[in-house]
Each structure stands twice: as structure tokens, then as C-alpha cells.
């Protein structure tokens, strides 16, 4: 017998999409300071069942090293959370804390594609 991962509730999915949209707008507006000039795309947002934590997966292009940009975003997570909370204060009672991760699925797909062509 195996245990499958429970599906996210409709509420979690709606909040994930809301946070994804707002974070994307913030990263677009504050690209020079927060993202150090890099283009940051929010690929996935996963919200915990109690809505207190959001794991944010990012693709980072055209700029300084990805880890440097990610570290800067992690250091500024409180400011990002505050800005998001100002935008969604009418929809959410409490804004979840953010944990930022690199989404390497595009790099992985490129590597597979390169291996298949060789």
C-alpha cells in the first residue's frame, strides 16, 4: 500500500494564484533593487494547508548569478511579505511567510534536450 500526497484544496489553489500574481508584479516593479537587474519569474507557489507558509519557486534569467539573486530575495523576504500584504489585505486575513527556492526545471529540461540531441 502506498500513501499519495493529498490534493491542495480549492482555497489553497486560489491563494497560490493570488500570491503568484502579486509577487510577479512586485518582482517586475522592483527588478532593479530586489532582483539586482535579473528577470525573475514566479513559476509555482505552494501554500501550506494552514495558509501560514508559501513556498515560492523562481526562475532567474539574465543577470548576476542565480544564487546571489536568490540570497538577496531571501534576505528581503520580510519587506516582500509586507508589500504583498498591502496588496492583498482585503482578500487575506494573514499573509503567509515566504520561502524562496530556485526552480531548476527549465535547466533540467535543457539538459535532457541536449543529451537527446547528442
C-alpha positions as a Markdown table, in Angstrom:
| # | Residue | x | y | z |
|---|---|---|---|---|
| 1 | Unk | 0.0 | 0.0 | 0.0 |
| 2 | Unk | 1.3 | 3.5 | -0.8 |
| 3 | Unk | 0.2 | 6.9 | 0.5 |
| 4 | Unk | -0.5 | 9.5 | -2.0 |
| 5 | Unk | 0.0 | 13.2 | -1.4 |
| 6 | Unk | -3.3 | 14.9 | -0.6 |
| 7 | Unk | -4.5 | 17.3 | -3.2 |
| 8 | Unk | -4.4 | 21.0 | -2.5 |
| 9 | Unk | -7.8 | 22.5 | -1.5 |
| 10 | Unk | -9.5 | 24.9 | -3.8 |
| 11 | Unk | -8.8 | 27.7 | -1.2 |
| 12 | Unk | -5.1 | 26.9 | -1.3 |
| 13 | Unk | -5.0 | 26.9 | -5.1 |
| 14 | Unk | -6.8 | 30.3 | -5.2 |
| 15 | Unk | -4.4 | 31.8 | -2.6 |
| 16 | Unk | -1.5 | 30.4 | -4.5 |
| 17 | Unk | -2.6 | 32.0 | -7.7 |
| 18 | Unk | -3.2 | 35.3 | -6.0 |
| 19 | Unk | 0.2 | 35.3 | -4.4 |
| 20 | Unk | 1.9 | 34.3 | -7.6 |
| 21 | Unk | 0.3 | 37.2 | -9.5 |
| 22 | Unk | 1.2 | 39.8 | -6.8 |
| 23 | Unk | 4.8 | 38.5 | -6.4 |
| 24 | Unk | 5.2 | 38.7 | -10.1 |
| 25 | Unk | 4.1 | 42.3 | -10.2 |
| 26 | Unk | 6.4 | 43.2 | -7.3 |
| 27 | Unk | 9.4 | 41.5 | -8.9 |
| 28 | Unk | 8.6 | 43.2 | -12.2 |
| 29 | Unk | 8.3 | 46.6 | -10.5 |
| 30 | Unk | 11.3 | 46.2 | -8.2 |
| 31 | Unk | 13.6 | 44.3 | -10.6 |
| 32 | Unk | 16.5 | 46.8 | -10.2 |
| 33 | Unk | 16.7 | 46.7 | -6.4 |
| 34 | Unk | 15.2 | 43.3 | -5.3 |
| 35 | Unk | 16.3 | 41.2 | -8.3 |
| 36 | Unk | 19.5 | 43.1 | -8.9 |
| 37 | Unk | 18.6 | 43.6 | -12.5 |
| 38 | Unk | 17.8 | 40.0 | -13.2 |
| 39 | Unk | 14.5 | 38.8 | -14.8 |
| 40 | Unk | 12.7 | 36.8 | -12.1 |
| 41 | Unk | 9.7 | 34.6 | -13.0 |
| 42 | Unk | 7.5 | 33.1 | -10.3 |
| 43 | Unk | 6.8 | 29.6 | -11.6 |
| 44 | Unk | 5.0 | 27.9 | -8.7 |
| 45 | Unk | 3.6 | 28.9 | -5.3 |
| 46 | Unk | 2.6 | 26.2 | -2.9 |
| 47 | Unk | 0.7 | 27.2 | 0.2 |
| 48 | Unk | 0.6 | 25.1 | 3.3 |
| 49 | Unk | -2.8 | 23.7 | 4.5 |
| 50 | Unk | -2.9 | 26.2 | 7.4 |
| 51 | Unk | -2.1 | 29.0 | 5.0 |
| 52 | Unk | 0.9 | 30.2 | 7.1 |
| 53 | Unk | 3.7 | 29.3 | 4.7 |
| 54 | Unk | 4.2 | 29.7 | 1.0 |
| 55 | Unk | 7.0 | 28.1 | -0.9 |
| 56 | Unk | 7.8 | 30.2 | -3.9 |
| 57 | Unk | 9.7 | 28.7 | -6.8 |
| 58 | Unk | 11.6 | 31.1 | -9.1 |
| 59 | Unk | 13.3 | 31.1 | -12.4 |
| 60 | Unk | 16.0 | 33.6 | -12.7 |
| 61 | Unk | 17.4 | 34.8 | -16.0 |
| 62 | Unk | 19.7 | 37.5 | -17.5 |
| 63 | Unk | 21.6 | 39.0 | -14.6 |
| 64 | Unk | 24.0 | 38.2 | -11.8 |
| 65 | Unk | 24.5 | 34.6 | -10.5 |
| 66 | Unk | 21.2 | 33.0 | -9.6 |
| 67 | Unk | 22.3 | 32.2 | -6.1 |
| 68 | Unk | 23.2 | 35.8 | -5.4 |
| 69 | Unk | 19.7 | 37.0 | -6.6 |
| 70 | Unk | 18.0 | 34.2 | -4.6 |
| 71 | Unk | 20.0 | 35.2 | -1.5 |
| 72 | Unk | 19.0 | 38.8 | -1.8 |
| 73 | Unk | 15.4 | 37.9 | -2.1 |
| 74 | Unk | 15.6 | 35.6 | 0.9 |
| 75 | Unk | 17.2 | 38.5 | 2.9 |
| 76 | Unk | 14.4 | 40.8 | 1.9 |
| 77 | Unk | 11.5 | 38.3 | 2.5 |
| 78 | Unk | 10.0 | 40.5 | 5.3 |
| 79 | Unk | 9.8 | 43.5 | 3.0 |
| 80 | Unk | 8.4 | 41.5 | 0.2 |
| 81 | Unk | 5.8 | 40.0 | 2.6 |
| 82 | Unk | 4.8 | 43.4 | 3.8 |
| 83 | Unk | 4.4 | 44.7 | 0.2 |
| 84 | Unk | 2.3 | 41.7 | -0.7 |
| 85 | Unk | 0.2 | 42.1 | 2.5 |
| 86 | Unk | -0.6 | 45.7 | 1.5 |
| 87 | Unk | -1.9 | 44.5 | -1.9 |
| 88 | Unk | -4.0 | 41.5 | -0.6 |
| 89 | Unk | -5.2 | 42.9 | 2.7 |
| 90 | Unk | -8.8 | 42.8 | 1.5 |
| 91 | Unk | -8.6 | 39.2 | 0.4 |
| 92 | Unk | -6.4 | 37.6 | 3.1 |
| 93 | Unk | -6.6 | 38.0 | 6.8 |
| 94 | Unk | -2.9 | 37.0 | 7.3 |
| 95 | Unk | -0.2 | 36.9 | 4.6 |
| 96 | Unk | 1.8 | 33.7 | 4.7 |
| 97 | Unk | 5.6 | 33.7 | 5.2 |
| 98 | Unk | 7.6 | 33.2 | 2.1 |
| 99 | Unk | 10.3 | 30.7 | 1.4 |
| 100 | Unk | 12.1 | 31.2 | -1.9 |
| 101 | Unk | 13.6 | 28.4 | -3.9 |
| 102 | Unk | 15.2 | 28.1 | -7.4 |
| 103 | Unk | 13.1 | 26.3 | -9.9 |
| 104 | Unk | 15.6 | 24.3 | -12.0 |
| 105 | Unk | 13.1 | 22.5 | -14.1 |
| 106 | Unk | 14.0 | 24.6 | -17.2 |
| 107 | Unk | 17.7 | 23.8 | -16.8 |
| 108 | Unk | 16.8 | 20.2 | -16.3 |
| 109 | Unk | 14.7 | 20.2 | -19.5 |
| 110 | Unk | 17.5 | 21.9 | -21.4 |
| 111 | Unk | 20.0 | 19.2 | -20.2 |
| 112 | Unk | 17.7 | 16.4 | -21.3 |
| 113 | Unk | 17.1 | 18.0 | -24.7 |
| 114 | Unk | 20.9 | 18.5 | -25.1 |
| 115 | Unk | 21.5 | 14.8 | -24.2 |
| 116 | Unk | 18.8 | 13.6 | -26.6 |
| 117 | Unk | 20.4 | 15.6 | -29.5 |
| 118 | Unk | 23.8 | 14.2 | -28.9 |
